[in-house]
Amino acid sequence: MTNENSNETIFSAEMTTSLQGQPRGVHLVGSVPLSNSEEVFRTTSSILGGRLHRIPDGETGVRSNWIGWQINFLAQNPHLEVLPPDPNSYAPLPSVRLRSPTSSSDITFDSLGYADAAIASYAAFSPLKQTGVIPAHCRFQVSLPTPLAPVVAFVVPDD
């Protein structure tokens, strides 16, 4: 409901009660600042267990800085040249550009590490779920960035 004179929102008692009710679920997007996936699974299950429907592995270790670890995969591609970080940028990170002469259609990536990370994390998740540490209703969540994210972060715009 809105007050016509001031455009401020006015909540009825019924609306306020429903807004202050207990949350029904929790969605963890991906990164959890703990040391490894087992610690993420144990900690989130013990604190949020009944409210979680799926649990990510926390993107721990080398993956702890969202897509920052992808520069290593880009750097290994023979069709890309690594450029030094711009010291004046907000977050000085290396970037890549196409080597000459290379067409973008020539570039392929065998592995970006996400499948390997998910398989390794699931190896920690499965026994914890089987022994009841992780609630039976919870599923394993694999969190992936959009393909555009590492391109925008690391590829020189002209390429």
N, C-alpha and C positions, 0 to 999 in steps of 0.2 A: 504494500500500500504506500502511496506517496502523498505527502502534504502538498496541496496545490500551490500554496503561497511560498514555500521555501525549497521545493524539490528534494527535501530530505525524505529518506525512507523511514516509514513508521512500521514497526513490527507488532503484530497482535500477539497476545499471550500464547495462542496456539502456535504461531510461527516461531516465536522465541523458544518454546519448548522443543520443537522439532530441530531447530538449529543447534541447540545445546545438547542434544541427545548423544549417546555414545556412538563413535564411528563404527561402522559395520565391517570395514575392511581397511587394509593398508596395502598400498602398491609401492614397492621399492623399484625405482627406475633402473638402477644398475649398480653404480659405485657405492660401496660401503667402506668406510675408512678403518678396516681391520687388516690383520696381517696375512690371512690366507682364506681360502674358500671354506674350509672346515670351521674356522672360527666364525665366519659370517653365518653359516648355516646354524651352528649351535647358538650363537648370540641372538640372532633374529627369531629363531624358534622359541627360545626361552622367554623372550620379552614380548613378542608379537604373535606367537604361534596360532592362537585362535582367530586372529584377524587376517592372517596371511593366507592367500590362495595360491601364491607362487613365490618362489624365492630365487633371486639372482645369486650368482656366486660372488658378487661384490666387486668384480673387476680389480682384484688385488694384484700385488706384485708389479711386474712390468706394465700391466694394464691400468694402473691406478690413476693415470692422468688422461682419462678418456681416450682420445685417439692419438695421443702423443707417441705411443709405441709404434704406430704405423709408419713413421718416417724410416724405420729400419727396413721394412719390407719394400718401400718405394726406392730406397737407396740401393738395394740389391738388384733392381731391375736394370739390365744392360742398356735399355733404351732411354733411361733417365739419368740426368746429370744432377748431382747434389750441389746446391749453392750454399755458401755460408749464411748464417743468420744476419738479419739486418739489426745492428745494435741499437737503432733508434725506434724499433717497433715495440709495441706494448709487451709482447711475449716473444723475445728473440728466439726463433726456431729456424732450423735449416729449411730450405725449400728445394723443390726439384723442377726441372724443365726438360723438355724433349731434347735429346741429342740430335744433332743434324747429321745426315738427313734421316728423319724418322717420322712416320705417319702415326697418328694416335691409334689407327687400326692395327698397327704392328704390335702394340703393347698388350701383353697378357700377364696375369698373375696366377701362379699355381696355388699359392696359399697365402692368406693374410693373417693366419694364426687364430682366428676366432673359433673354427671347428676344433682345432687341437685344444684350445683352452676349455671349451665346453665339454669335451670328452674327459679331460683331466678333472674338471670340477665335478662332473657327474659321478666319477669314481669315488669322490668324497661324499656326495649327496646320497647316493643309493644306500650304502650301509647305515647311514644315520636315519634314513627314513624307515628302513627295515627293522631297526632296533627301537623305533618310537621316539627318537630324539627330535626328529622332524615329524610334525603331525601327518597322519595318513592322508588327509585331504590336500596337502600341499603338493604342488608340482614344481619341477625344476624349470627355471626361467633363463633363457638365453637372451641377453640384451645386445643388440647390434646398432651401431650408428648408421645413419643414412650413408649411401655411397658418396653423396655430395660433400659430407663433412670433411674427410681427409683431402679431398680435391681442393676445396676452398682453403683449408688450413695450410696445405703444403705445395700445391702446384702454382707455379708462376702464372699470373693471369693471362699473359700473352699467349701461352701455350694451350 
